[in-house]
Amino acid sequence: MKSRYIFIILFAILVSGTVNAQDSLSSGINVKVAPETFYYIIDGDTIPREFIDLQEVVLLNKLSFNNKKDRRRYLILRRKTRKVYPYAKLAAERLITMSNRLEGITKKSDRRKYTKRIQKYIEEEFSEKLKKLTRTEGQILVKLIHRQTGRTAFDLVKELRTGWRAFWYNTTANLFDISIKEEYRPFSVKEDYLIEDILERSFQAEILERQAPSFPIDYFELSSHWDSINTEE
């Protein structure tokens, strides 16, 4: 029953753009994708890629852990992040696609048909997979939705459906220790930093398909930030 409720919440978030979304999307939903900057590390110096005409290779620091427990936690987080990231990527893509598509559809009946078709596709394709998400996977997904769309899952439901429904989704989620208001804050939350590290390494290894975040995230600045905090500790 618990996993069923988690599915209902997360599925509602992912398909919120496909139900009653015509007016909301055509009146201002705009997912911005921030440009990414890639770097090379040469003799300890960080150099932006545009200054060097070489084949794209971004070197990342070797992973190190204080103990086996930290390593195990990282590996568990990596497995969960890689599992749910594609759904966050899908949410961003659906918002952009639907926003562009609905701008060209004038008849209300045609808009309704289009949104129902997209809803049916998402339900058939992803419902069984989403039902199997754990609580922690659900919370990571909520954070990554914010990373990819620039909006919290709560705000997406509120904008694309109603504030009342968003309130009840959040209240129900809270019963299972999930907050759909959660933001992705890699500079202030260590788990979010680790998620960003996992994503960058997964992109480089071509395990995940890169999609730029909706707001700028400088990975090397982020790493330096947390290295300095670890040094102080």
N, C-alpha and C positions, 0 to 999 in steps of 0.2 A: 504493500500500500504506500509506503514511504516513497519508493522509487517512482511509483505511478504519479504521485503529486508533483515530484520534481520534474517529471516529464511534462506534465500539464503546464507548469509555469514556463519552462524553457521553450517548449514548443510554441506556446502562445507568443513568446517574445520573438521567436524567429519568423512566425507567420503573421505577426501583427501588422506588417506592411501589406498583407494580402487581404485583410478584412476591413472594410470601411475605410480604406486608405486613400480613396480618390482625392478628397478635398484636402487632406493633410499633406499628402505628397506634392500635390500641385501648387500648394501655397507656402512652400518654404523648406521642406526637408532637403537638406543639402549635405551630403557626406563629402568632406574635404580630405583629400589624401596628401599628407605632407611630403615634400621631397626628402629623399634620403641622401646622406653624405657617406661615401665609402672612403676608407683610409688604408694606408700601408704603414706598417711598423718597421722602420729601418734603423738599426743600431739604437733602438730605444726612442727614436723620434717618431711622432705621429704626423704623417704627411697626407693631405687630401689627394684623392685619386686623380683629380683633374690636372694636377701638376706633373704627373708622371704618365708617359705614354707606354703602358705595359698591359699585358693581359690581366684581366681582373682576378686578383687573388688577395683576399683579406685575411691577414694572419691574426688569430685570436690567441690570447694567453692560455697556457696549459692549465687545465682544471686542477685545483688542489683543495683538500679538505682537512679540517682539524682532526677528525676522527671518523671511524667507520659509520657512526650514527648519522653524521652530517652527509656523508657520501650516499648513504641509503636514502635519506630524505630527498636529496637532489634527484636521484634516479627515479624515485616514485613520482616526484613532481614533473620530471621530464616525460615520463610515460603518460601522465594525465594531461599535460599541456599539449603534447603531440596528438592526443586523441581528440581534444575539443577544439583546437585551433581552426580546423577546416570549417566548423560550424559558424564561428565568429566571422571568418572570411566570407562565408556564404551570406551571412546577414548583411554585411557591407555591400556585397555585390547585388543582392536583391533590392536594397534601398536605392542604389544608383540606377539599376536597370528599370525598376518600376517608376521611378521619378521621371526618367527620360521617356519611357513608353507612354505614360499617362498624359504627358504634355501633348502628345499627338492624337489622343482619343477624346473626341468632343461629346459623343453620345453617352449618357449615363448608363444605358443598358449595356453598351459595349465595354465600358469600364468595369461594370460588375462581372461580365463574362470573363474578362481578362484576369481580374483578381481571383476569381474562383478557380480558374485554370491553374494559376500559379500556386494557389493554396493546395489544390489536389496533388500537384506534382511534388511539393515539399512534403506533404503528409505521406504519400506513397514511398518516397525515396528515403526519408529520414526518421519517421516516427518510431520504428522498432529500435533503431540505434539510440535515439534520444532517451527512450524508456530505460535503457540500461545504464545511464549515467549515475554515478554516485554523488553524494552531497558535495564532496570536495571538487569533483569534476564540474559539477554545476556552478559552483562559485568561481572557479577559474574561467569557465565560459562567460559568465557575467562580466568579469574583468576584461576579457579579451574582446567582448562586444564593444565595451567602452573604448578599448585601444583602436579598434578598426573603424568604428563609426563616429567616435567623438562624443557619443551620448551614452548615458547609463541605460541599462535595460529598462529601468523604471521610466525614464524620460521618453524612450521610444514607444513604450506602451501608452503612455499618457498622450503623446502627440498623435499617434496613429490610431488610438482607440479613444479611451476616455480617462480622465483623471481618477474617477471612481473605480474603474476596473484596475488601473495601475495600483491604487491603494490596496485593493483586495489581493492582487497578485503578490505585492510586497508583504502584506500581513501573513498570507499563507506561507510564503517562502520563509519568513522569519520563524515559523514553527519548526522548520527543519534547519535552522541556523544558516540560511541563505539570505543574503540581502541583494535585491536586484537594483539597489541604489549604489552599489559598490563601484568605485572608480579604479582605474588602473594608474598606480602612482609609483613607478619604478625608482624614482629618486628619493622617496621617503619610506617606502615599504620594502623590506628586504625580500620577501617572497616574490613581489612583483619584479624586482631586479633579477632574481634568479629565473623567473619566467622569461624575461627579456633575453637573458643569456642563453637559455635553452632555445628560444626562437632563432636567435642569430646563428647559433651553431647548427641548428636544424636546417636553416636556409642554406648555409654554406655547404652542408653535406647533401643538399637536395633531397632531404627527407620530407620537408614541408615546402610548399610553393610560397615564395615571398609575396606579400602584399603590404605596401607601405602603410604605416599607422596614420591615423587621421590628424595627429599632432606630432611635431618634431621630437625624435628621440635620438640623441647622439650616443651611440653605444659606448664609445671610448671615454667620453666625458662621464657617462654613467658608471663605467667600471672604475675610473679614477676616483670618483666620488666615494664609492663603497670601499675601495682600497684604503683611502685615507681614514675612513671611519674604523675599519678593521685594525689599522695601525695604531690608532688612538686607544682602541680597546686593549 
